[in-house]
Amino acid sequence: MKTNEAAVQKKSMKERMGSMGNNLSLIIAIVALWVVLGIASPFFSSFDNLMNILLASAITLIRASGATIAMITGGMDLSQNATGAIAGVVCATVSVSMGAPVWLVILLALGIGLGFGAINGVLIAYLKINPIITTIATMQIFRGIAWLFTDVTIQVADKSLIFMGRGYIGGVVPVSVLIAFGFFFLAFFLLKYTRFGRQVYMVGGNETASRLSGINSNKIKFICYLISGLCAGFAGMLLSAQVGAALPSSGAGTEMDVIAAIVLGGLSLSGGKGSMVGTLLGILILSIIANGLQVMGVNQYVQWVVTGSILILAVLIDVIRSGALKKQ
């Protein structure tokens, strides 16, 4: 198995070079957007607005840290926001009604995420149900559970939770941004420097070959959805802390934001290709565009059109890269 993994690493050198080229293109796009939007609105280029952009990106980055790992296997997780909604309302309820300490609330959020991630993992990895169909279905189920748990808004009163969501270090850097980058670096390390990360790429690149080389592809996929669920659960709790309230409709309608950012970052929907750096750059591009449009007072519905158009463009680029158009 070591020989096969070494071969995959050698084979992936060309893919890594391609990834570097993609990341460079994204960086150039970010700089260009920053210059154009800065000219359009002087406030856009201010340090305060930069922190606003990073703050708005924090929840997406946490979710994407887990979703990227799942999608590299050729999967998909559209149920993250619904998982987060359940975690948010349950954690807020436990915090308010039972006065649970913040560490217990965090463990509860992670536990809820792992539990619902395990459901996705079993259905996709072991029962072989299509990931898109599975997570669309579980998105509906989880969202329904959130509404059954409560149909009212629950205020978050715990000062420690509020500090996690809204607090600043030194009055400058948002705490939630630091937490988000903590998740990002953990996912980055996991994918780039561990045996598990290499196996994730191998399963996504060729599941049959990886299975023949001795990799338990079902187990790898299951763990990936556990990680995605864990990130979703924590993100849901942190979002409620940011907003100051938890509600069962939290995150509804924004499920594609994470997917769009990840695909824009260069991840192949067929699996086996993608990186956390690309995901981060994709998130920054979408956040910069959304923030710039808000600063200029553009209608929110126009923002949806822009996000959807970017997703189509990103998928089209992936199709062109794969050579699918040339095969026709």
N, C-alpha and C positions, 0 to 999 in steps of 0.2 A: 504493500500500500504506500510505503514511503517513496518508492520509485515512481508510482503514478502521480503522487502529489508533487514530486519534484518536476515531473514532466508538465503538469498543469501550470506550475509556477513559471517554468521556462516558456511555455506557450503563451502565458498571459503577459509577457513582457511587451509584446506588440500592442496588446489591448491597453496596457498601462500607459504606453506612449500616446495612444489615441485618447485615453482619458485625460492626460495632461494637456493635450491640444484642446479638448472640449472645455476643460477648466479654464484655460487661458482665454478662450472665446467668451466664456461667461464673465470672467473678470473684466475684460474689455467692455462687455455690454453693461456691466455695473458702473464702470467709470463713465461711460458715455451717458447713461441714464442720469447719473448724479450731476454731470455738467449741464445737461439740457434742462433738467428739472430745477437745478439751482439757478439757472438763468431765468426760468419761468417764474420762480418764486424765491426771493432771497431767504425767507425763513427756512426753506427746505434744507439748505446746506448748514444750518446751525447745529451746534453740538447737542442742544436739547432735542432737536428733531431726530438726530441720529439715535439718541437713546430711545426715543419713541418708536423708531423703526425696529430696533433690537428688542424692545419690550413686546411689540406686536408680533415679533417672530418667535418669541420664546416657547410658547405652547406648541406651535407648529413644529419647531425643531425637536422638541421632546417626542412628539408623536412620530415624526419622520425618522428619528433615530431607531425606533423599533420597526417601523413600516419598511424602511430601506432594507433591513436584514431579511424580512419576510419576502420582499419583492425580488431580491437577488436570486432566490430559489425558484423564481418564475411564478410566484404567488401574488396575492393581493389582500389587503385588509381594509375594507370599507366600513368596518364596524367600530373603529377606534373612537369616534366621537360619541357614539351611543354608549360604549363602555365607560368613557369619561363622564358622561352624564350620570350614569348610575353611581360611579365612584364619588362624584361631586355631591349628589343629594344625600347619599348614605353617610359620607364623612361629615357633612355639615350638620346632619341630624344628630349623629353621635356626639359631635363636638358641642352642640347647643344644648341638647336635652340631657346628656349624660356628663357633660363637662370633661370629656376624655382629653388627656394630654396630647400635645401635638405629635409626639413620637408614635403614639398609638393610632392616631388618625392617618399618619403617613403609612404605617404598616397595613392598616385597613385598606387604604387606596391601592397599595401594591398587591395585596392579597386578592382584592376584587378584580384587578387587572389580570393577574395570573389565572384566576378562575375562569374568566370569560375568554382569555386567550387560549386556555386549555380546551375549551369547547370548540373553538375554531380549529385548533390543532388536530383534535381527534377526527373531526368531520373531514378535514382536508387531507391530512397525512395518512390516516388509517382507513377511513371510509371512502377515500378517493373522490369526494365530491368537488366539483370545480370551485376554485378559490373565490372567483367573482360571485358566483351564485350563492356560495356558502355565506360570504360576508355581507352580501346584500340582505339575505334572509336573517342572519343573526343581528344585523343592524336594526332591522325592524323589530325583532324579538327583544333585543336589549333596550331599545328605545321604549317599547311597550312596558317592559319591566320598570323602567325609570318612572313612567307615568303612573303605573300601578302603585309604586312605592309612595309617591306623593304627587299631587297636582297643584301644589303651591310653591311659591318661592321661599327658600330658606335662607335667612340672613346668616352670614359668617361673622361671628363676634370675637373669636379667639384672636388675641393680639399677635401671637406667634405665627398663626396662619396668615393673618393680614400682612405681617412683615414679610413673609415668604413671597406673597403675591404682589404687594405694592411697595415694600420697603426698598431703601437704597443704601448701599455701602458708601460711607463717606459723603452721603448726599449727592452722589454722582452716578454710580453704576447700579442698575436695578438688580435686586437679589435674584429675581426669577430668571434673569438673563444668565447669571453665573450658574444657576442650577441647570438651565438648559444646556449650557456649554459643558457641564459635567456629564450629562447624558450623551452629548455628542462625542466627547473624547472617549468615553467608555465604549460606545459603539464603534468608533474609529479604531481603537486598539483591538477590540474583539475581532473585527473583520480583517485587519491588516497584519496583526502579529500573533494570532493564535491558530492552532490546528483546527479549531472549530470554524474559524473564519474561512480557512482554505477549503474546508469541506462544504461550507455554504455555497461558495463559488462553484465547486465541482458539481454539486447537486443541481444547481441552476443551469450550469453549462451543458451537462449531459447526465441525467439521472440514471439512465441504464448503465453507463460506463462507471459511474461512481458506485453503484450498487455492486457491480462485478468486481470492483477493486476492494470491496470489503466494507464500504461505508454504509451505515444504516440510514438510508435516505429518509425513511419515515420518521426516525427519531430526530434527525436534523431539522426537518420541516416542523415537527411538533415543537421543538425548542424555539424555533424562530417565531412561531405564533405566540408562544409564552412570552417572549421578549416584547413583541409588538403589543400584546395585551397589557403587560406590566407598564410599558411607557404610556399607554393610553389611560390606564387607571390613575397614574400619578399626574399626568397632564390635566385630567378632569378635575382632580382635587385642587391643583394649583390654579386652574382657570377660575374656579369658584372663589379662591382666595384673592385673585386679581380683581375680579368683579365685585367681591364683597357679598355675593349671594350665589346660591346654587339652585338651579331649576332643571326640570326634566327635559326641557327643549334645548339645553345647552349644546352648542356646536352643530345643531341641525342645519343642513343646507350648505355646510362648508366642508363636507367630506372629501371633495375633490381637490381642495387646496393643497393638502399634503401630497396627493398623487401627482398633481401638476408640477409641484416643486421638485419631486424626486425624478420624474421623467425628464423635466427640463434640465436637471443636473446630469443627465447622461445615462441613466439606468435603462437597460433594455427590458422591455416588457416580456420578452421571451426568456429572460433569466440569464444568470451567469456574468452579467456586466453591471457595474455601478460602483459608486464610492460615496463615503460620507462627506468628503470635501465637495463633490459635485452636488450632493443634496443640499448642503449648507449654502452654496452659491445660488442654487435654484430658489431656495427660500428667500434669500436676500433680494434677488431680482423681483420676485412677486411682491415682496413687502415694500420695496422701493417704489414700484409702480403704483401699488395701492395707496401708499402714503402720499405720493406725489399727486395722484388724482384727487385725494381728499383735501390736500392743501390748496389745490386749485378750485375746489368746490364742485368737482364733477359728480354727477349723480351715481349713487351706489350701483344701480342697475347697469350702468356703463362699465363699472368695475367688473361685474360678473361677466359681461360680454368679453372684456379684455382677458380675464383669467381663462375663460373657456377657449378663446382663440389661441392663447399661448399653449394650452394643453394640446390642442389639435396640432399646432406647429411642432411642438416637442415630439409628439408621436410620429408625425410625418418625417421628422429628422431621423428618428429611430428606424423607421421603415427604410429610408434611403440608405442609412448606414448598414443595415442588415443585407442590403442587396436584393430585397424582395421585389422591387420594381423591375430590376434587370432580368429576373427570372421569368417574368410574364411574356 
